[in-house]
Amino acid sequence: MLTDETKPSDFKKSENANFSQIKGWGIDADPENDPVYPMKKRNNAEHEGYAWDRPAQQQDDVEILKSVERPNLTAVFGTASPPEGLNGKLREIAFKYSESSYGRWLPLVLADRVGVVEGILDDFKKGHIPNIFNELGWGAELKHNKKGFILKMALIAAGTAVAVSLLTSKKKAEDEE
């Protein structure tokens, strides 16, 4: 298993290994077929792996979510927004799955959306009224993409109208009973 302690020599390809059965293997070996060849100065040092000293391990004083593919901590990591609230719980669920799984990425996308709502609610709790129009970039979209902005607002209005209609029809049905 490769870890942060892996040495560059651990990455070297074995001389007797044959990967030719893998579709596309070695496609970048021909410099004439490499779109970046004229721009990149090749010295094959990239095949040696990284050759730098690992930075000192940062102390973890908040919860850090770790990938199942990488159970150890990287040397440095962000701690500005540790997982908390519903968005944090969704992230904890997501990090139980592989990085190649929908079980990982769909909850992370949902957690981002939930995080936006939690942030807005947190602003209100602190007495700050957020400028949602500008924070969502609607001013720039109106200026540079009027058609897309109008379509988006129409969809939001239609969705809101449907939601209000459903909610009020349920309330009327309860009142009639």
Summary of the structure (lengths in Angstrom):
residues: 177
radius of gyration: 25.6
end to end distance: 65.4
largest distance: 81.1
contacts: 317
relative contact order: 0.06
helix: 49%
strand: 0%
